[in-house]
Amino acid sequence: MSGNKTRPGDPSVQAFLDAVDGGERRADCQALVALMGRITGKPAVMWGASIIGFDTYHYRYESGREGDWLVTGFSPRKGDTSVYLTAASADQADLLARLGRHKMGKGCLYIRRLAEIDMDVLEQLVAASVAEVKRRYG
């Protein structure tokens, strides 16, 4: 059984951030690094070429597939920044309703600009997701 293709590596997070286009977008990324670092108590680590992750956990599905993944993280994509909320918490829907402009996929929250959202609500979303991952996977 093969593992994840995206894994933590040694590239410099700061060098990656320095290369992000646009001053506002770069500042948004720095703010996310600070927020996620504060919540997890862990340093930022590059996962693959474009994901900044914080902490790890090991998962195993009933199918037998298993691997390691980041507890939380983000990636500044071309249009939106993807925020990885690995686990849905009980109050996630209520928090998303108060967040501001966003889109939500299965495990990704898509944000165009941090100025368009409530940062206190984002912090609650990330903290709740991190707590749920810890509860489920230890």
Summary of the structure (lengths in Angstrom):
residues: 138
radius of gyration: 14.6
end to end distance: 23.2
largest distance: 44.3
contacts: 393
relative contact order: 0.17
helix: 39%
strand: 28%
